[in-house]
Amino acid sequence: MSVLVHVATALTDAASPVLRGQAEAAGARLAFLQAGEPTLTHVLDLLHAEGAREVRLEPVSTDDLTFARSWVGRVAGHWHRQQIDPPVIRFGERAITGHEAPLTSPAWDTLPPYRHHLLLCRGPRCSARGADETYRAIVGALVEQQLTDADVLMAQTGCLFPCNHGPVAVVHPDGTWYGPVRPGDAARLVGEHLRAGRPVGDLRLGSRVTEGET
């Protein structure tokens, strides 16, 4: 039995129903590399238990596939190394052998240095309100301002609350909440707060959030 698995690679894919429809139309299983369920390793576990003898992995995404080949291969290779009599796993033109690069590396052993930690909500409501465009705008502003991970460590998250003000963002360690953060706000957020250390007053949440809002 040969099974096709669509592997969703981007964080944003977890909030999109499009890929599920595409997988059904192709007769494929859908697995997620990050943020969504079922994970790629879980799907491989299920197929192994069902007796699949060949699994074909095809990366898919509603966003950028740039890092798909590296990480799909790493995760599939990690799973392969842990199995007894695993199925043949094909990824593009090559087979997964278990000799792929490991998940661990000395470069990923220590806590990253950073001055600010920026969390951007990618929950259902914030995503529906354009958090994907806000994310791209903030990344672009960070690049333009020449801020690296040592300055700002940015992470997209699940629901942060309060959803009514989405897209919501939080800057740590000072715990400053912002929302809604639109693409047009990115340059000010990055330049004024993340570079100059001055919170952007008209974007801040806290005093504007009234008790009882849900």
Secondary structure as the mmCIF struct_conf table of DSSP 4:
data_model
#
loop_
_struct_conf.conf_type_id
_struct_conf.id
_struct_conf.beg_label_comp_id
_struct_conf.beg_label_asym_id
_struct_conf.beg_label_seq_id
_struct_conf.end_label_comp_id
_struct_conf.end_label_asym_id
_struct_conf.end_label_seq_id
STRN STRN1 SER A 2 ALA A 8
BEND BEND1 ALA A 10 ALA A 10
HELX_RH_3T_P HELX_RH_3T_P1 LEU A 11 ALA A 15
BEND BEND2 PRO A 17 PRO A 17
HELX_RH_AL_P HELX_RH_AL_P1 VAL A 18 ALA A 26
TURN_TY1_P TURN_TY1_P1 GLY A 27 GLY A 27
STRN STRN2 ARG A 29 PHE A 32
BEND BEND3 LEU A 33 PRO A 38
STRN STRN3 THR A 39 THR A 39
HELX_RH_AL_P HELX_RH_AL_P2 LEU A 40 GLU A 50
TURN_TY1_P TURN_TY1_P2 GLY A 51 GLY A 51
BEND BEND4 ARG A 53 ARG A 53
STRN STRN4 GLU A 54 VAL A 60
BEND BEND5 THR A 62 ASP A 63
TURN_TY1_P TURN_TY1_P3 THR A 66 PHE A 67
HELX_RH_AL_P HELX_RH_AL_P3 ALA A 68 ARG A 81
TURN_TY1_P TURN_TY1_P4 GLN A 82 GLN A 82
BEND BEND6 ILE A 84 ASP A 85
HELX_LH_PP_P HELX_LH_PP_P1 PRO A 86 PRO A 87
STRN STRN5 VAL A 88 PHE A 91
TURN_TY1_P TURN_TY1_P5 GLY A 92 GLU A 93
STRN STRN6 ARG A 94 ILE A 96
BEND BEND7 GLY A 98 GLY A 98
BEND BEND8 GLU A 100 GLU A 100
HELX_LH_PP_P HELX_LH_PP_P2 ALA A 101 PRO A 102
BEND BEND9 LEU A 103 LEU A 103
HELX_RH_3T_P HELX_RH_3T_P2 PRO A 106 TRP A 108
BEND BEND10 ASP A 109 THR A 110
HELX_LH_PP_P HELX_LH_PP_P3 LEU A 111 PRO A 113
BEND BEND11 ARG A 115 ARG A 115
STRN STRN7 HIS A 116 CYS A 121
BEND BEND12 GLY A 123 GLY A 123
HELX_RH_AL_P HELX_RH_AL_P4 PRO A 124 ALA A 128
TURN_TY1_P TURN_TY1_P6 ARG A 129 GLY A 130
HELX_RH_AL_P HELX_RH_AL_P5 ALA A 131 GLU A 144
TURN_TY1_P TURN_TY1_P7 GLN A 145 GLN A 146
TURN_TY1_P TURN_TY1_P8 ASP A 149 ASP A 151
STRN STRN8 VAL A 152 THR A 157
BEND BEND13 GLY A 158 GLY A 158
BEND BEND14 PHE A 161 PHE A 161
HELX_RH_3T_P HELX_RH_3T_P3 CYS A 163 HIS A 165
HELX_LH_PP_P HELX_LH_PP_P4 GLY A 166 GLY A 166
BEND BEND15 PRO A 167 PRO A 167
HELX_LH_PP_P HELX_LH_PP_P5 VAL A 168 VAL A 168
STRN STRN9 ALA A 169 HIS A 172
TURN_TY1_P TURN_TY1_P9 PRO A 173 GLY A 175
STRN STRN10 THR A 176 TYR A 178
BEND BEND16 PRO A 180 PRO A 180
HELX_RH_3T_P HELX_RH_3T_P4 PRO A 183 ASP A 185
HELX_RH_AL_P HELX_RH_AL_P6 ALA A 186 ARG A 188
HELX_RH_PI_P HELX_RH_PI_P1 LEU A 189 ARG A 195
TURN_TY1_P TURN_TY1_P10 ALA A 196 ALA A 196
HELX_RH_3T_P HELX_RH_3T_P5 GLY A 201 LEU A 203
STRN STRN11 ARG A 204 ARG A 204
BEND BEND17 GLY A 206 GLY A 206
TURN_TY1_P TURN_TY1_P11 SER A 207 ARG A 208
TURN_TY1_P TURN_TY1_P12 GLU A 211 GLY A 212
#
